[in-house]
C-alpha cells in the first residue's frame, strides 16, 4: 500500500481552512498585488450586514442634507426675485408720482379760471415731464407722422388719398407707438396715404 504524502489533503477530513482562504493564500504567493485584491474582495464578501447599513445611513444623510440645501437655495432665490421686482416697481412709481403732482397742479390751475393758453401751456409741460419719465425708463417714441409706413411698428386703421404725400406715407397718428430697449411695446396707430384721386378716376367713380 502506498503512503499518502503530506501535501495531499485526506478526503472527508476538515482542515478548518476554507477554499476561499486557500485561494487567497495561493494568489498572494503568486503575486502580492493580486493577493491584496483578493483579500479585499474576500473581506467585502464577508463584511457583516451592519456595515452595509452604515453605508446606507451615510448616503441617505447626505441626500437629505443636499435636498435641504437646495430647498433653502430655491427659497432664497425666490426672495431675491421678489425684492428685485419690488425695487423696480418702487422706482417706476416714484417717477410717475412727480407726473401725478403736475397733473394735480394743472387741474387746480384750470379750475381757478385761467385762460386757455395757460391751460395749454400747463398740459404741454406735463407732457414734457411724461416724455422725460419714459426716456428715463428706456422707452422711446416711434416716429409716425410723415414717415413711410412700416408694418413692424405701425398699425394702419385707415387709408386716405393725398396729393401732398406719396402713397404709403403716414398721414395722421392716432395713438403714439413706443419701443423699449429695441422691443416693441405698442405700435403706432396711423392713417396711411394712398395715391391721389385723379380727375379720370373721379369721373369713373361717378358713373
CNS distance restraints for C-alpha pairs under 8 A (distance, minus, plus):
assign (resid   4 and name CA) (resid   8 and name CA) 6.74 0.50 0.50
assign (resid   9 and name CA) (resid  13 and name CA) 7.73 0.50 0.50
assign (resid  17 and name CA) (resid  21 and name CA) 6.44 0.50 0.50
assign (resid  17 and name CA) (resid  22 and name CA) 6.99 0.50 0.50
assign (resid  18 and name CA) (resid  22 and name CA) 6.39 0.50 0.50
assign (resid  19 and name CA) (resid  23 and name CA) 6.09 0.50 0.50
assign (resid  20 and name CA) (resid  24 and name CA) 6.21 0.50 0.50
assign (resid  20 and name CA) (resid  42 and name CA) 7.65 0.50 0.50
assign (resid  21 and name CA) (resid  25 and name CA) 6.15 0.50 0.50
assign (resid  22 and name CA) (resid  26 and name CA) 6.04 0.50 0.50
assign (resid  23 and name CA) (resid  27 and name CA) 6.07 0.50 0.50
assign (resid  24 and name CA) (resid  28 and name CA) 6.09 0.50 0.50
assign (resid  24 and name CA) (resid  35 and name CA) 6.04 0.50 0.50
assign (resid  24 and name CA) (resid  38 and name CA) 5.78 0.50 0.50
assign (resid  24 and name CA) (resid  39 and name CA) 6.27 0.50 0.50
assign (resid  25 and name CA) (resid  29 and name CA) 6.21 0.50 0.50
assign (resid  25 and name CA) (resid  35 and name CA) 7.11 0.50 0.50
assign (resid  26 and name CA) (resid  30 and name CA) 6.34 0.50 0.50
assign (resid  26 and name CA) (resid  35 and name CA) 7.83 0.50 0.50
assign (resid  27 and name CA) (resid  31 and name CA) 6.06 0.50 0.50
assign (resid  27 and name CA) (resid  32 and name CA) 7.50 0.50 0.50
assign (resid  27 and name CA) (resid  34 and name CA) 6.02 0.50 0.50
assign (resid  27 and name CA) (resid  35 and name CA) 4.80 0.50 0.50
assign (resid  27 and name CA) (resid  38 and name CA) 7.32 0.50 0.50
assign (resid  28 and name CA) (resid  32 and name CA) 4.97 0.50 0.50
assign (resid  28 and name CA) (resid  33 and name CA) 7.45 0.50 0.50
assign (resid  28 and name CA) (resid  34 and name CA) 6.37 0.50 0.50
assign (resid  28 and name CA) (resid  35 and name CA) 3.67 0.50 0.50
assign (resid  28 and name CA) (resid  36 and name CA) 6.97 0.50 0.50
assign (resid  29 and name CA) (resid  35 and name CA) 7.33 0.50 0.50
assign (resid  30 and name CA) (resid  34 and name CA) 7.90 0.50 0.50
assign (resid  30 and name CA) (resid  35 and name CA) 7.73 0.50 0.50
assign (resid  31 and name CA) (resid  35 and name CA) 6.06 0.50 0.50
assign (resid  32 and name CA) (resid  36 and name CA) 6.17 0.50 0.50
assign (resid  33 and name CA) (resid  37 and name CA) 6.32 0.50 0.50
assign (resid  34 and name CA) (resid  38 and name CA) 6.07 0.50 0.50
assign (resid  35 and name CA) (resid  39 and name CA) 6.10 0.50 0.50
assign (resid  36 and name CA) (resid  40 and name CA) 6.28 0.50 0.50
assign (resid  37 and name CA) (resid  41 and name CA) 6.21 0.50 0.50
assign (resid  38 and name CA) (resid  42 and name CA) 6.05 0.50 0.50
assign (resid  39 and name CA) (resid  43 and name CA) 6.08 0.50 0.50
assign (resid  40 and name CA) (resid  44 and name CA) 6.14 0.50 0.50
assign (resid  41 and name CA) (resid  45 and name CA) 6.11 0.50 0.50
assign (resid  42 and name CA) (resid  46 and name CA) 6.16 0.50 0.50
assign (resid  43 and name CA) (resid  47 and name CA) 5.90 0.50 0.50
assign (resid  47 and name CA) (resid  51 and name CA) 6.71 0.50 0.50
assign (resid  48 and name CA) (resid  52 and name CA) 7.45 0.50 0.50
assign (resid  49 and name CA) (resid  53 and name CA) 6.37 0.50 0.50
assign (resid  50 and name CA) (resid  54 and name CA) 6.17 0.50 0.50
assign (resid  51 and name CA) (resid  55 and name CA) 6.35 0.50 0.50
assign (resid  52 and name CA) (resid  56 and name CA) 6.18 0.50 0.50
assign (resid  53 and name CA) (resid  57 and name CA) 6.21 0.50 0.50
assign (resid  54 and name CA) (resid  58 and name CA) 6.24 0.50 0.50
assign (resid  55 and name CA) (resid  59 and name CA) 6.23 0.50 0.50
assign (resid  56 and name CA) (resid  60 and name CA) 6.04 0.50 0.50
assign (resid  57 and name CA) (resid  61 and name CA) 6.02 0.50 0.50
assign (resid  58 and name CA) (resid  62 and name CA) 6.26 0.50 0.50
assign (resid  59 and name CA) (resid  63 and name CA) 6.23 0.50 0.50
assign (resid  60 and name CA) (resid  64 and name CA) 6.20 0.50 0.50
assign (resid  61 and name CA) (resid  65 and name CA) 6.21 0.50 0.50
assign (resid  62 and name CA) (resid  66 and name CA) 6.14 0.50 0.50
assign (resid  63 and name CA) (resid  67 and name CA) 6.16 0.50 0.50
assign (resid  64 and name CA) (resid  68 and name CA) 6.17 0.50 0.50
assign (resid  65 and name CA) (resid  69 and name CA) 6.14 0.50 0.50
assign (resid  66 and name CA) (resid  70 and name CA) 6.17 0.50 0.50
assign (resid  67 and name CA) (resid  71 and name CA) 6.15 0.50 0.50
assign (resid  68 and name CA) (resid  72 and name CA) 6.23 0.50 0.50
assign (resid  69 and name CA) (resid  73 and name CA) 6.17 0.50 0.50
assign (resid  70 and name CA) (resid  74 and name CA) 6.13 0.50 0.50
assign (resid  71 and name CA) (resid  75 and name CA) 6.28 0.50 0.50
assign (resid  72 and name CA) (resid  76 and name CA) 6.16 0.50 0.50
assign (resid  73 and name CA) (resid  77 and name CA) 6.20 0.50 0.50
assign (resid  74 and name CA) (resid  78 and name CA) 6.27 0.50 0.50
assign (resid  75 and name CA) (resid  79 and name CA) 6.27 0.50 0.50
assign (resid  76 and name CA) (resid  80 and name CA) 6.23 0.50 0.50
assign (resid  77 and name CA) (resid  81 and name CA) 6.15 0.50 0.50
assign (resid  78 and name CA) (resid  82 and name CA) 6.15 0.50 0.50
assign (resid  79 and name CA) (resid  83 and name CA) 6.10 0.50 0.50
assign (resid  80 and name CA) (resid  84 and name CA) 6.10 0.50 0.50
assign (resid  81 and name CA) (resid  85 and name CA) 6.14 0.50 0.50
assign (resid  82 and name CA) (resid  86 and name CA) 6.18 0.50 0.50
assign (resid  83 and name CA) (resid  87 and name CA) 6.21 0.50 0.50
assign (resid  84 and name CA) (resid  88 and name CA) 6.32 0.50 0.50
assign (resid  85 and name CA) (resid  89 and name CA) 6.27 0.50 0.50
assign (resid  86 and name CA) (resid  90 and name CA) 5.97 0.50 0.50
assign (resid  87 and name CA) (resid  91 and name CA) 6.19 0.50 0.50
assign (resid  88 and name CA) (resid  92 and name CA) 6.22 0.50 0.50
assign (resid  89 and name CA) (resid  93 and name CA) 6.03 0.50 0.50
assign (resid  90 and name CA) (resid  94 and name CA) 6.06 0.50 0.50
assign (resid  91 and name CA) (resid  95 and name CA) 6.42 0.50 0.50
assign (resid  92 and name CA) (resid  96 and name CA) 6.53 0.50 0.50
assign (resid  92 and name CA) (resid 137 and name CA) 7.80 0.50 0.50
assign (resid  93 and name CA) (resid  97 and name CA) 6.11 0.50 0.50
assign (resid  94 and name CA) (resid  98 and name CA) 7.19 0.50 0.50
assign (resid  95 and name CA) (resid  99 and name CA) 7.30 0.50 0.50
assign (resid  95 and name CA) (resid 133 and name CA) 6.40 0.50 0.50
assign (resid  96 and name CA) (resid 100 and name CA) 6.22 0.50 0.50
assign (resid  96 and name CA) (resid 130 and name CA) 7.93 0.50 0.50
assign (resid  96 and name CA) (resid 133 and name CA) 7.22 0.50 0.50
assign (resid  97 and name CA) (resid 101 and name CA) 6.27 0.50 0.50
assign (resid  98 and name CA) (resid 102 and name CA) 6.42 0.50 0.50
assign (resid  99 and name CA) (resid 103 and name CA) 6.23 0.50 0.50
assign (resid  99 and name CA) (resid 126 and name CA) 6.81 0.50 0.50
assign (resid  99 and name CA) (resid 129 and name CA) 6.60 0.50 0.50
assign (resid  99 and name CA) (resid 130 and name CA) 6.48 0.50 0.50
assign (resid 100 and name CA) (resid 104 and name CA) 6.31 0.50 0.50
assign (resid 101 and name CA) (resid 105 and name CA) 6.36 0.50 0.50
assign (resid 102 and name CA) (resid 106 and name CA) 6.17 0.50 0.50
assign (resid 102 and name CA) (resid 126 and name CA) 6.27 0.50 0.50
assign (resid 103 and name CA) (resid 107 and name CA) 6.22 0.50 0.50
assign (resid 103 and name CA) (resid 123 and name CA) 7.96 0.50 0.50
assign (resid 103 and name CA) (resid 126 and name CA) 6.65 0.50 0.50
assign (resid 104 and name CA) (resid 108 and name CA) 6.25 0.50 0.50
assign (resid 105 and name CA) (resid 109 and name CA) 6.09 0.50 0.50
assign (resid 106 and name CA) (resid 110 and name CA) 6.15 0.50 0.50
assign (resid 106 and name CA) (resid 119 and name CA) 7.04 0.50 0.50
assign (resid 106 and name CA) (resid 122 and name CA) 5.80 0.50 0.50
assign (resid 106 and name CA) (resid 123 and name CA) 6.96 0.50 0.50
assign (resid 107 and name CA) (resid 111 and name CA) 6.12 0.50 0.50
assign (resid 108 and name CA) (resid 112 and name CA) 6.19 0.50 0.50
assign (resid 109 and name CA) (resid 113 and name CA) 7.18 0.50 0.50
assign (resid 109 and name CA) (resid 114 and name CA) 6.32 0.50 0.50
assign (resid 109 and name CA) (resid 119 and name CA) 7.31 0.50 0.50
assign (resid 110 and name CA) (resid 114 and name CA) 5.52 0.50 0.50
assign (resid 110 and name CA) (resid 115 and name CA) 7.84 0.50 0.50
assign (resid 110 and name CA) (resid 119 and name CA) 5.99 0.50 0.50
assign (resid 114 and name CA) (resid 118 and name CA) 6.36 0.50 0.50
assign (resid 114 and name CA) (resid 119 and name CA) 6.82 0.50 0.50
assign (resid 115 and name CA) (resid 119 and name CA) 6.56 0.50 0.50
assign (resid 116 and name CA) (resid 120 and name CA) 6.14 0.50 0.50
assign (resid 117 and name CA) (resid 121 and name CA) 6.14 0.50 0.50
assign (resid 118 and name CA) (resid 122 and name CA) 6.25 0.50 0.50
assign (resid 119 and name CA) (resid 123 and name CA) 6.23 0.50 0.50
assign (resid 120 and name CA) (resid 124 and name CA) 6.10 0.50 0.50
assign (resid 121 and name CA) (resid 125 and name CA) 6.30 0.50 0.50
assign (resid 122 and name CA) (resid 126 and name CA) 6.22 0.50 0.50
assign (resid 123 and name CA) (resid 127 and name CA) 6.17 0.50 0.50
assign (resid 124 and name CA) (resid 128 and name CA) 6.19 0.50 0.50
assign (resid 125 and name CA) (resid 129 and name CA) 6.26 0.50 0.50
assign (resid 126 and name CA) (resid 130 and name CA) 6.21 0.50 0.50
assign (resid 127 and name CA) (resid 131 and name CA) 6.22 0.50 0.50
assign (resid 128 and name CA) (resid 132 and name CA) 6.25 0.50 0.50
assign (resid 129 and name CA) (resid 133 and name CA) 6.30 0.50 0.50
assign (resid 130 and name CA) (resid 134 and name CA) 6.35 0.50 0.50
assign (resid 131 and name CA) (resid 135 and name CA) 6.11 0.50 0.50
assign (resid 132 and name CA) (resid 136 and name CA) 6.18 0.50 0.50
assign (resid 133 and name CA) (resid 137 and name CA) 6.40 0.50 0.50
assign (resid 134 and name CA) (resid 138 and name CA) 6.38 0.50 0.50
assign (resid 134 and name CA) (resid 139 and name CA) 4.97 0.50 0.50
assign (resid 134 and name CA) (resid 140 and name CA) 7.00 0.50 0.50
assign (resid 135 and name CA) (resid 139 and name CA) 5.07 0.50 0.50
assign (resid 135 and name CA) (resid 140 and name CA) 6.08 0.50 0.50
assign (resid 138 and name CA) (resid 180 and name CA) 5.80 0.50 0.50
assign (resid 138 and name CA) (resid 181 and name CA) 6.25 0.50 0.50
assign (resid 139 and name CA) (resid 178 and name CA) 6.44 0.50 0.50
assign (resid 139 and name CA) (resid 179 and name CA) 5.59 0.50 0.50
assign (resid 139 and name CA) (resid 180 and name CA) 4.67 0.50 0.50
assign (resid 139 and name CA) (resid 181 and name CA) 7.07 0.50 0.50
assign (resid 140 and name CA) (resid 178 and name CA) 5.53 0.50 0.50
assign (resid 140 and name CA) (resid 179 and name CA) 5.27 0.50 0.50
assign (resid 140 and name CA) (resid 180 and name CA) 6.56 0.50 0.50
assign (resid 141 and name CA) (resid 176 and name CA) 6.95 0.50 0.50
assign (resid 141 and name CA) (resid 177 and name CA) 5.89 0.50 0.50
assign (resid 141 and name CA) (resid 178 and name CA) 4.55 0.50 0.50
assign (resid 141 and name CA) (resid 179 and name CA) 6.43 0.50 0.50
assign (resid 142 and name CA) (resid 153 and name CA) 7.38 0.50 0.50
assign (resid 142 and name CA) (resid 176 and name CA) 6.99 0.50 0.50
assign (resid 142 and name CA) (resid 177 and name CA) 5.14 0.50 0.50
assign (resid 142 and name CA) (resid 178 and name CA) 5.38 0.50 0.50
assign (resid 142 and name CA) (resid 179 and name CA) 6.81 0.50 0.50
assign (resid 142 and name CA) (resid 187 and name CA) 7.90 0.50 0.50
assign (resid 142 and name CA) (resid 188 and name CA) 6.93 0.50 0.50
assign (resid 143 and name CA) (resid 147 and name CA) 6.75 0.50 0.50
assign (resid 143 and name CA) (resid 177 and name CA) 7.96 0.50 0.50
assign (resid 144 and name CA) (resid 148 and name CA) 7.91 0.50 0.50
assign (resid 144 and name CA) (resid 149 and name CA) 7.88 0.50 0.50
assign (resid 144 and name CA) (resid 154 and name CA) 7.50 0.50 0.50
assign (resid 144 and name CA) (resid 170 and name CA) 6.25 0.50 0.50
assign (resid 144 and name CA) (resid 172 and name CA) 7.81 0.50 0.50
assign (resid 144 and name CA) (resid 173 and name CA) 6.36 0.50 0.50
assign (resid 144 and name CA) (resid 176 and name CA) 7.79 0.50 0.50
assign (resid 144 and name CA) (resid 188 and name CA) 6.84 0.50 0.50
assign (resid 144 and name CA) (resid 190 and name CA) 7.41 0.50 0.50
assign (resid 145 and name CA) (resid 170 and name CA) 5.21 0.50 0.50
assign (resid 145 and name CA) (resid 171 and name CA) 5.81 0.50 0.50
assign (resid 145 and name CA) (resid 172 and name CA) 5.62 0.50 0.50
assign (resid 145 and name CA) (resid 173 and name CA) 5.88 0.50 0.50
assign (resid 145 and name CA) (resid 190 and name CA) 7.99 0.50 0.50
assign (resid 146 and name CA) (resid 169 and name CA) 6.14 0.50 0.50
assign (resid 146 and name CA) (resid 170 and name CA) 5.26 0.50 0.50
assign (resid 146 and name CA) (resid 171 and name CA) 6.20 0.50 0.50
assign (resid 147 and name CA) (resid 169 and name CA) 5.79 0.50 0.50
assign (resid 147 and name CA) (resid 170 and name CA) 5.61 0.50 0.50
assign (resid 148 and name CA) (resid 168 and name CA) 5.96 0.50 0.50
assign (resid 148 and name CA) (resid 169 and name CA) 4.44 0.50 0.50
assign (resid 148 and name CA) (resid 170 and name CA) 6.01 0.50 0.50
assign (resid 149 and name CA) (resid 154 and name CA) 6.47 0.50 0.50
assign (resid 149 and name CA) (resid 168 and name CA) 5.56 0.50 0.50
assign (resid 149 and name CA) (resid 169 and name CA) 5.41 0.50 0.50
assign (resid 149 and name CA) (resid 170 and name CA) 5.72 0.50 0.50
assign (resid 149 and name CA) (resid 192 and name CA) 7.00 0.50 0.50
assign (resid 150 and name CA) (resid 154 and name CA) 5.46 0.50 0.50
assign (resid 151 and name CA) (resid 155 and name CA) 6.35 0.50 0.50
assign (resid 152 and name CA) (resid 187 and name CA) 7.77 0.50 0.50
assign (resid 153 and name CA) (resid 177 and name CA) 7.30 0.50 0.50
assign (resid 153 and name CA) (resid 184 and name CA) 7.17 0.50 0.50
assign (resid 153 and name CA) (resid 186 and name CA) 7.75 0.50 0.50
assign (resid 153 and name CA) (resid 187 and name CA) 4.82 0.50 0.50
assign (resid 153 and name CA) (resid 188 and name CA) 6.38 0.50 0.50
assign (resid 154 and name CA) (resid 177 and name CA) 7.55 0.50 0.50
assign (resid 154 and name CA) (resid 187 and name CA) 5.07 0.50 0.50
assign (resid 154 and name CA) (resid 188 and name CA) 4.76 0.50 0.50
assign (resid 154 and name CA) (resid 189 and name CA) 6.10 0.50 0.50
assign (resid 154 and name CA) (resid 190 and name CA) 6.72 0.50 0.50
assign (resid 155 and name CA) (resid 187 and name CA) 5.98 0.50 0.50
assign (resid 155 and name CA) (resid 188 and name CA) 5.82 0.50 0.50
assign (resid 155 and name CA) (resid 189 and name CA) 4.80 0.50 0.50
assign (resid 155 and name CA) (resid 190 and name CA) 6.01 0.50 0.50
assign (resid 156 and name CA) (resid 189 and name CA) 5.95 0.50 0.50
assign (resid 156 and name CA) (resid 190 and name CA) 4.97 0.50 0.50
assign (resid 156 and name CA) (resid 191 and name CA) 5.54 0.50 0.50
assign (resid 156 and name CA) (resid 192 and name CA) 6.41 0.50 0.50
assign (resid 157 and name CA) (resid 189 and name CA) 6.76 0.50 0.50
assign (resid 157 and name CA) (resid 190 and name CA) 6.19 0.50 0.50
assign (resid 157 and name CA) (resid 191 and name CA) 5.95 0.50 0.50
assign (resid 158 and name CA) (resid 190 and name CA) 7.27 0.50 0.50
assign (resid 158 and name CA) (resid 191 and name CA) 4.80 0.50 0.50
assign (resid 158 and name CA) (resid 192 and name CA) 6.36 0.50 0.50
assign (resid 159 and name CA) (resid 191 and name CA) 5.48 0.50 0.50
assign (resid 159 and name CA) (resid 192 and name CA) 4.73 0.50 0.50
assign (resid 159 and name CA) (resid 193 and name CA) 5.54 0.50 0.50
assign (resid 159 and name CA) (resid 194 and name CA) 6.23 0.50 0.50
assign (resid 160 and name CA) (resid 191 and name CA) 7.12 0.50 0.50
assign (resid 160 and name CA) (resid 192 and name CA) 6.31 0.50 0.50
assign (resid 160 and name CA) (resid 193 and name CA) 4.93 0.50 0.50
assign (resid 160 and name CA) (resid 194 and name CA) 5.58 0.50 0.50
assign (resid 161 and name CA) (resid 167 and name CA) 7.83 0.50 0.50
assign (resid 161 and name CA) (resid 193 and name CA) 5.33 0.50 0.50
assign (resid 161 and name CA) (resid 194 and name CA) 4.47 0.50 0.50
assign (resid 161 and name CA) (resid 195 and name CA) 5.45 0.50 0.50
assign (resid 161 and name CA) (resid 196 and name CA) 4.69 0.50 0.50
assign (resid 161 and name CA) (resid 197 and name CA) 6.43 0.50 0.50
assign (resid 162 and name CA) (resid 166 and name CA) 7.18 0.50 0.50
assign (resid 162 and name CA) (resid 167 and name CA) 7.59 0.50 0.50
assign (resid 162 and name CA) (resid 193 and name CA) 5.69 0.50 0.50
assign (resid 162 and name CA) (resid 194 and name CA) 6.26 0.50 0.50
assign (resid 162 and name CA) (resid 195 and name CA) 6.43 0.50 0.50
assign (resid 162 and name CA) (resid 196 and name CA) 5.00 0.50 0.50
assign (resid 162 and name CA) (resid 197 and name CA) 7.95 0.50 0.50
assign (resid 163 and name CA) (resid 195 and name CA) 7.50 0.50 0.50
assign (resid 163 and name CA) (resid 196 and name CA) 5.14 0.50 0.50
assign (resid 165 and name CA) (resid 169 and name CA) 6.50 0.50 0.50
assign (resid 165 and name CA) (resid 171 and name CA) 7.84 0.50 0.50
assign (resid 165 and name CA) (resid 193 and name CA) 6.92 0.50 0.50
assign (resid 166 and name CA) (resid 193 and name CA) 6.89 0.50 0.50
assign (resid 166 and name CA) (resid 194 and name CA) 7.15 0.50 0.50
assign (resid 166 and name CA) (resid 195 and name CA) 6.73 0.50 0.50
assign (resid 167 and name CA) (resid 192 and name CA) 7.59 0.50 0.50
assign (resid 167 and name CA) (resid 193 and name CA) 5.07 0.50 0.50
assign (resid 167 and name CA) (resid 194 and name CA) 4.31 0.50 0.50
assign (resid 167 and name CA) (resid 195 and name CA) 5.06 0.50 0.50
assign (resid 168 and name CA) (resid 192 and name CA) 5.90 0.50 0.50
assign (resid 168 and name CA) (resid 193 and name CA) 5.52 0.50 0.50
assign (resid 168 and name CA) (resid 194 and name CA) 6.23 0.50 0.50
assign (resid 169 and name CA) (resid 192 and name CA) 5.54 0.50 0.50
assign (resid 169 and name CA) (resid 193 and name CA) 5.35 0.50 0.50
assign (resid 169 and name CA) (resid 194 and name CA) 7.89 0.50 0.50
assign (resid 170 and name CA) (resid 190 and name CA) 6.42 0.50 0.50
assign (resid 170 and name CA) (resid 191 and name CA) 5.86 0.50 0.50
assign (resid 170 and name CA) (resid 192 and name CA) 4.50 0.50 0.50
assign (resid 170 and name CA) (resid 193 and name CA) 6.18 0.50 0.50
assign (resid 171 and name CA) (resid 190 and name CA) 7.28 0.50 0.50
assign (resid 171 and name CA) (resid 191 and name CA) 5.50 0.50 0.50
assign (resid 171 and name CA) (resid 192 and name CA) 5.36 0.50 0.50
assign (resid 171 and name CA) (resid 193 and name CA) 5.79 0.50 0.50
assign (resid 172 and name CA) (resid 190 and name CA) 5.56 0.50 0.50
assign (resid 172 and name CA) (resid 191 and name CA) 5.11 0.50 0.50
assign (resid 172 and name CA) (resid 192 and name CA) 7.23 0.50 0.50
assign (resid 173 and name CA) (resid 188 and name CA) 7.00 0.50 0.50
assign (resid 173 and name CA) (resid 189 and name CA) 6.03 0.50 0.50
assign (resid 173 and name CA) (resid 190 and name CA) 4.45 0.50 0.50
assign (resid 173 and name CA) (resid 191 and name CA) 6.53 0.50 0.50
assign (resid 174 and name CA) (resid 188 and name CA) 7.51 0.50 0.50
assign (resid 174 and name CA) (resid 189 and name CA) 5.36 0.50 0.50
assign (resid 174 and name CA) (resid 190 and name CA) 5.53 0.50 0.50
assign (resid 174 and name CA) (resid 191 and name CA) 7.71 0.50 0.50
assign (resid 175 and name CA) (resid 188 and name CA) 5.55 0.50 0.50
assign (resid 175 and name CA) (resid 189 and name CA) 4.92 0.50 0.50
assign (resid 175 and name CA) (resid 190 and name CA) 7.12 0.50 0.50
assign (resid 176 and name CA) (resid 187 and name CA) 7.38 0.50 0.50
assign (resid 176 and name CA) (resid 188 and name CA) 4.80 0.50 0.50
assign (resid 176 and name CA) (resid 189 and name CA) 6.68 0.50 0.50
assign (resid 177 and name CA) (resid 185 and name CA) 7.37 0.50 0.50
assign (resid 177 and name CA) (resid 186 and name CA) 5.06 0.50 0.50
assign (resid 177 and name CA) (resid 187 and name CA) 4.48 0.50 0.50
assign (resid 177 and name CA) (resid 188 and name CA) 3.76 0.50 0.50
assign (resid 177 and name CA) (resid 189 and name CA) 7.17 0.50 0.50
assign (resid 178 and name CA) (resid 184 and name CA) 6.48 0.50 0.50
assign (resid 178 and name CA) (resid 185 and name CA) 5.41 0.50 0.50
assign (resid 178 and name CA) (resid 186 and name CA) 5.39 0.50 0.50
assign (resid 178 and name CA) (resid 187 and name CA) 6.64 0.50 0.50
assign (resid 178 and name CA) (resid 188 and name CA) 7.41 0.50 0.50
assign (resid 179 and name CA) (resid 183 and name CA) 5.45 0.50 0.50
assign (resid 179 and name CA) (resid 184 and name CA) 4.61 0.50 0.50
assign (resid 179 and name CA) (resid 185 and name CA) 5.16 0.50 0.50
assign (resid 179 and name CA) (resid 186 and name CA) 7.09 0.50 0.50
assign (resid 180 and name CA) (resid 184 and name CA) 6.31 0.50 0.50
assign (resid 180 and name CA) (resid 185 and name CA) 6.23 0.50 0.50
assign (resid 197 and name CA) (resid 201 and name CA) 6.14 0.50 0.50
assign (resid 197 and name CA) (resid 202 and name CA) 6.53 0.50 0.50
assign (resid 198 and name CA) (resid 202 and name CA) 6.12 0.50 0.50
assign (resid 199 and name CA) (resid 203 and name CA) 6.19 0.50 0.50
assign (resid 200 and name CA) (resid 204 and name CA) 6.08 0.50 0.50
assign (resid 201 and name CA) (resid 205 and name CA) 6.04 0.50 0.50
assign (resid 202 and name CA) (resid 206 and name CA) 6.41 0.50 0.50
assign (resid 203 and name CA) (resid 207 and name CA) 6.66 0.50 0.50
